[in-house]
Amino acid sequence: MSQYIVTLLVFVVNNRDQCLIHSYIHNINTRHNYNLHLPLTNLDIYQSGGCCSSIKIFNSLPSNIKKLSDNPMTFKKCSKNLYI
């Protein structure tokens, strides 16, 4: 299970250009400003799929690990240490 979580996190980091950050949607400075925006959908299949699940897991990470997402190799090592 933990290898699956690490794979989803690496997927988010590698495809970061396809995800929106909360700060792009509104200009209000909040503590969740650098979280990824979860797409609004009505289908339960899509909400429980890999894309939405990976964003939810990424948003639940501590902020110091989220800051490492600019460097995919460092992020992968740190997330492996966290979950494995």
NUDRENSE-797912 format. One record per atom (N, C-alpha, C, O): atom name; x, y, z. Coordinates in Angstrom, 3 decimals, decimal comma. Each point is the difference from the previous one (the first is absolute). Layout:
// residues N
R_tinu_u_v_w
R_CA_X_Y_Z
...
//
This chain:
// residues 84
R_tinu_u_v_w
R_N_0,822_-1,195_0,000
R_CA_-0,822_1,195_0,000
R_C_0,866_1,259_0,000
R_O_-0,327_0,977_-0,673
R_N_1,420_-0,996_1,417
R_CA_0,833_1,193_0,079
R_C_0,721_0,273_-1,316
R_O_0,246_1,158_-0,338
R_N_0,094_-2,197_-0,402
R_CA_0,624_0,199_-1,314
R_C_-0,984_0,667_-0,961
R_O_0,401_0,810_-0,836
R_N_-1,672_-1,144_0,954
R_CA_-1,045_0,617_-0,812
R_C_-0,099_1,492_0,306
R_O_-0,145_0,807_-0,919
R_N_0,221_-0,432_2,180
R_CA_-0,070_1,403_0,405
R_C_1,189_0,765_-0,548
R_O_-0,162_1,112_-0,502
R_N_1,347_-1,681_0,589
R_CA_1,199_0,658_-0,526
R_C_-0,113_0,160_-1,520
R_O_0,400_1,030_-0,542
R_N_-0,936_-2,028_-0,139
R_CA_-0,186_0,091_-1,449
R_C_-0,984_1,109_-0,364
R_O_0,218_0,730_-0,967
R_N_-1,297_-0,601_1,734
R_CA_-0,953_1,078_-0,251
R_C_0,628_1,365_0,238
R_O_-0,260_0,939_-0,753
R_N_1,074_-0,816_1,778
R_CA_0,663_1,277_0,273
R_C_0,986_0,375_-1,098
R_O_0,087_1,165_-0,389
R_N_0,649_-2,142_-0,108
R_CA_0,939_0,263_-1,098
R_C_-0,768_0,378_-1,263
R_O_0,463_0,832_-0,780
R_N_-1,628_-1,436_0,575
R_CA_-0,848_0,357_-1,139
R_C_-0,411_1,469_0,068
R_O_0,033_0,698_-1,013
R_N_-0,418_-0,227_2,188
R_CA_-0,399_1,400_0,156
R_C_1,169_0,924_-0,271
R_O_-0,162_1,015_-0,678
R_N_1,324_-1,340_1,187
R_CA_1,170_0,859_-0,176
R_C_0,418_0,042_-1,473
R_O_0,375_1,058_-0,505
R_N_-0,435_-2,176_-0,170
R_CA_0,399_-0,034_-1,403
R_C_-1,014_0,699_-0,909
R_O_0,365_0,494_-1,066
R_N_-1,624_-0,450_1,477
R_CA_-1,054_0,630_-0,794
R_C_-0,527_1,256_0,678
R_O_-1,193_0,297_-0,070
R_N_2,055_0,416_0,705
R_CA_-0,391_1,183_0,767
R_C_-0,566_1,102_-0,894
R_O_-0,797_0,816_0,463
R_N_1,194_-0,779_-1,727
R_CA_-0,489_1,030_-0,904
R_C_-1,480_-0,172_-0,336
R_O_-0,627_0,937_-0,494
R_N_0,059_-2,111_0,752
R_CA_-1,411_-0,250_-0,270
R_C_-0,887_0,312_1,201
R_O_-1,225_-0,031_-0,114
R_N_1,825_0,329_1,257
R_CA_-0,761_0,277_1,216
R_C_0,019_1,494_0,305
R_O_0,985_0,687_-0,270
R_N_-2,066_-0,200_0,827
R_CA_-0,081_1,396_0,418
R_C_0,313_0,116_1,482
R_O_-0,337_-0,881_0,791
R_N_0,980_1,972_-0,428
R_CA_0,267_0,298_1,402
R_C_-1,063_0,979_0,463
R_O_-0,471_0,817_-0,790
R_N_0,083_-0,886_2,063
R_CA_-1,038_0,879_0,533
R_C_0,317_1,476_-0,226
R_O_-0,914_0,801_-0,194
R_N_2,162_-0,439_0,215
R_CA_0,359_1,412_-0,164
R_C_-0,305_0,500_-1,414
R_O_-0,126_1,207_-0,203
R_N_0,003_-2,107_-0,779
R_CA_-0,390_0,408_-1,350
R_C_-1,500_0,265_-0,093
R_O_-0,446_0,759_-0,860
R_N_-0,322_-1,375_1,734
R_CA_-1,452_0,132_-0,051
R_C_-0,463_1,253_0,725
R_O_-0,890_0,699_-0,485
R_N_1,478_-0,403_1,639
R_CA_-0,343_1,213_0,738
R_C_1,266_0,608_0,584
R_O_1,004_-0,689_0,178
R_N_-1,056_1,961_0,113
R_CA_1,173_0,724_0,481
R_C_0,030_0,158_1,511
R_O_0,827_0,749_0,520
R_N_-1,695_-1,425_0,184
R_CA_-0,046_0,101_1,451
R_C_1,096_-0,883_0,588
R_O_0,111_-1,174_-0,352
R_N_0,691_1,735_1,241
R_CA_1,097_-0,735_0,597
R_C_-0,521_-0,844_1,163
R_O_-0,337_0,527_1,060
R_N_0,277_-1,837_-1,270
R_CA_-0,465_-0,929_1,025
R_C_1,078_-1,032_0,267
R_O_1,011_-0,049_-0,702
R_N_-1,223_-0,771_1,709
R_CA_1,004_-1,015_0,310
R_C_0,006_-1,123_-1,027
R_O_0,971_-0,751_-0,089
R_N_-2,035_0,627_-0,680
R_CA_-0,073_-1,022_-1,043
R_C_0,267_0,596_-1,380
R_O_-0,418_-0,560_-1,014
R_N_1,094_1,663_0,980
R_CA_0,238_0,741_-1,233
R_C_0,813_-0,798_-1,009
R_O_-0,200_0,165_-1,204
R_N_1,111_-1,022_1,654
R_CA_0,863_-0,749_-0,903
R_C_-0,440_-1,446_-0,184
R_O_0,739_-0,808_-0,561
R_N_-1,936_0,478_1,029
R_CA_-0,560_-1,323_-0,283
R_C_-0,491_-0,052_-1,438
R_O_-0,285_1,030_-0,611
R_N_0,193_-2,220_0,089
R_CA_-0,526_-0,174_-1,347
R_C_-1,516_0,031_0,039
R_O_-0,623_-0,491_0,942
R_N_0,039_1,073_-1,977
R_CA_-1,454_0,109_-0,085
R_C_-0,591_-1,327_-0,460
R_O_0,420_-0,556_-1,014
R_N_-1,374_0,065_1,749
R_CA_-0,668_-1,250_-0,333
R_C_-1,110_0,308_-1,008
R_O_-0,871_0,820_0,292
R_N_0,878_-1,455_-1,470
R_CA_-1,024_0,302_-1,002
R_C_-1,392_-0,381_0,500
R_O_-0,175_-1,012_0,680
R_N_-0,799_1,829_-1,024
R_CA_-1,375_-0,259_0,397
R_C_-0,639_-0,950_-1,009
R_O_-0,097_0,311_-1,188
R_N_-0,331_-1,456_1,670
R_CA_-0,625_-0,997_-0,865
R_C_-1,205_-0,592_0,710
R_O_-0,100_0,044_1,226
R_N_-0,812_-0,596_-2,013
R_CA_-1,181_-0,648_0,557
R_C_0,112_-1,514_-0,029
R_O_-0,823_-0,692_0,599
R_N_1,821_0,174_-1,281
R_CA_0,135_-1,447_-0,129
R_C_0,849_-0,579_1,123
R_O_1,134_0,427_0,218
R_N_-1,688_-1,392_0,485
R_CA_0,741_-0,649_1,077
R_C_1,188_-0,787_-0,528
R_O_1,009_-0,135_0,691
R_N_-1,117_-0,380_-1,896
R_CA_1,093_-0,783_-0,587
R_C_1,216_0,896_-0,204
R_O_1,126_-0,406_0,286
R_N_-1,348_1,625_-0,780
R_CA_1,115_0,920_-0,221
R_C_0,582_0,493_1,327
R_O_1,214_0,154_0,126
R_N_-2,079_0,094_0,862
R_CA_0,466_0,484_1,302
R_C_0,832_-1,042_0,729
R_O_0,904_0,357_0,755
R_N_-1,187_-1,623_-0,961
R_CA_0,774_-1,048_0,660
R_C_1,136_-0,516_-0,884
R_O_0,704_-0,937_0,377
R_N_-0,527_1,542_-1,544
R_CA_1,052_-0,417_-0,927
R_C_1,363_0,518_0,413
R_O_0,151_0,653_1,033
R_N_0,825_-0,955_-1,852
R_CA_1,387_0,334_0,313
R_C_0,292_1,482_0,041
R_O_0,767_0,446_0,852
R_N_-1,351_0,330_-1,744
R_CA_0,303_1,433_-0,070
R_C_-0,457_0,729_1,266
R_O_0,783_0,712_0,629
R_N_-2,036_-0,891_-0,265
R_CA_-0,518_0,680_1,194
R_C_0,631_-0,551_1,279
R_O_0,280_0,753_0,932
R_N_-0,060_-2,050_-0,891
R_CA_0,620_-0,596_1,186
R_C_1,413_0,517_0,206
R_O_0,418_0,247_1,132
R_N_0,321_-0,082_-2,227
R_CA_1,370_0,490_0,128
R_C_0,033_1,453_0,476
R_O_0,890_0,382_0,760
R_N_-1,844_0,421_-1,198
R_CA_-0,062_1,397_0,459
R_C_-0,361_0,052_1,481
R_O_0,562_0,801_0,746
R_N_-1,495_-1,649_-0,316
R_CA_-0,377_-0,037_1,417
R_C_1,184_-0,402_0,881
R_O_0,217_0,581_1,063
R_N_0,538_-1,572_-1,510
R_CA_1,159_-0,453_0,774
R_C_1,073_1,078_0,026
R_O_0,619_0,233_1,039
R_N_-0,392_0,431_-2,177
R_CA_0,992_1,073_-0,059
R_C_-0,386_1,145_0,935
R_O_0,863_0,561_0,677
R_N_-2,142_-0,211_-0,631
R_CA_-0,439_1,085_0,872
R_C_0,110_-0,354_1,480
R_O_0,063_0,893_0,845
R_N_-0,039_-2,172_-0,525
R_CA_0,109_-0,403_1,402
R_C_1,448_-0,065_0,487
R_O_0,241_-0,229_1,185
R_N_0,726_0,427_-2,085
R_CA_1,412_-0,026_0,390
R_C_0,358_1,223_0,844
R_O_-0,648_1,041_-0,110
R_N_1,669_-1,164_0,947
R_CA_0,506_1,175_0,720
R_C_0,586_1,023_-0,977
R_O_0,462_-0,362_-1,082
R_N_-0,484_1,611_1,460
R_CA_0,421_1,066_-0,913
R_C_1,476_-0,077_-0,370
R_O_0,376_0,401_-1,101
R_N_0,473_-0,912_2,003
R_CA_1,422_-0,089_-0,344
R_C_0,252_-1,019_-1,113
R_O_0,950_0,160_-0,767
R_N_-1,764_-1,187_0,660
R_CA_0,146_-0,969_-1,081
R_C_-0,613_0,548_-1,288
R_O_0,510_-0,270_-1,087
R_N_-1,589_1,030_1,195
R_CA_-0,596_0,612_-1,185
R_C_0,966_0,967_-0,670
R_O_-0,004_0,135_-1,224
R_N_0,818_0,527_2,008
R_CA_0,967_0,942_-0,567
R_C_1,064_-0,704_-0,829
R_O_0,615_0,617_-0,869
R_N_-0,393_-1,898_1,124
R_CA_0,986_-0,773_-0,752
R_C_-0,530_-0,472_-1,351
R_O_0,733_-0,631_-0,761
R_N_-1,979_0,921_0,457
R_CA_-0,593_-0,510_-1,233
R_C_0,585_0,644_-1,258
R_O_-0,273_-0,468_-1,106
R_N_1,064_1,523_1,247
R_CA_0,659_0,599_-1,163
R_C_1,103_-0,908_-0,535
R_O_0,306_0,025_-1,192
R_N_0,284_-0,815_2,064
R_CA_1,045_-0,946_-0,388
R_C_-0,562_-1,421_0,157
R_O_-0,084_-0,499_1,122
R_N_-0,302_-0,163_-2,225
R_CA_-0,668_-1,304_0,101
R_C_0,826_-1,093_0,682
R_O_-0,564_-0,827_0,716
R_N_1,871_0,803_-0,916
R_CA_0,808_-1,058_0,605
R_C_0,064_0,151_1,522
R_O_-0,125_-0,985_0,728
R_N_0,317_2,199_-0,255
R_CA_0,037_0,242_1,440
R_C_-1,361_-0,273_0,627
R_O_-0,087_-0,564_1,091
R_N_-0,972_0,964_-1,782
R_CA_-1,357_-0,233_0,493
R_C_-0,283_-1,496_0,109
R_O_-0,600_-0,449_0,977
R_N_1,028_-0,318_-1,971
R_CA_-0,239_-1,441_0,021
R_C_0,724_-0,664_1,166
R_O_-0,567_-0,863_0,670
R_N_1,821_1,260_-0,422
R_CA_0,742_-0,565_1,134
R_C_-0,667_0,331_1,320
R_O_-0,129_-0,860_0,872
R_N_-0,296_2,107_-0,726
R_CA_-0,609_0,434_1,254
R_C_-1,355_-0,676_0,218
R_O_-0,321_-0,392_1,122
R_N_-0,472_0,253_-2,183
R_CA_-1,296_-0,650_0,160
R_C_0,161_-1,501_0,256
R_O_-0,815_-0,594_0,706
R_N_1,842_-0,016_-1,263
R_CA_0,256_-1,408_0,306
R_C_0,362_-0,172_1,469
R_O_-0,452_-0,944_0,649
R_N_1,263_1,850_-0,128
R_CA_0,357_-0,077_1,426
R_C_-1,212_0,207_0,887
R_O_-0,071_-0,554_1,096
R_N_-0,877_1,346_-1,560
R_CA_-1,193_0,280_0,792
R_C_-0,958_-1,184_0,025
R_O_-0,546_-0,333_1,052
R_N_0,339_-0,307_-2,200
R_CA_-1,032_-1,032_-0,105
R_C_0,521_-1,435_0,030
R_O_-0,759_-0,914_0,323
R_N_2,018_0,695_-0,646
R_CA_0,492_-1,389_-0,047
R_C_0,872_-0,284_1,210
R_O_0,510_-1,110_0,147
//
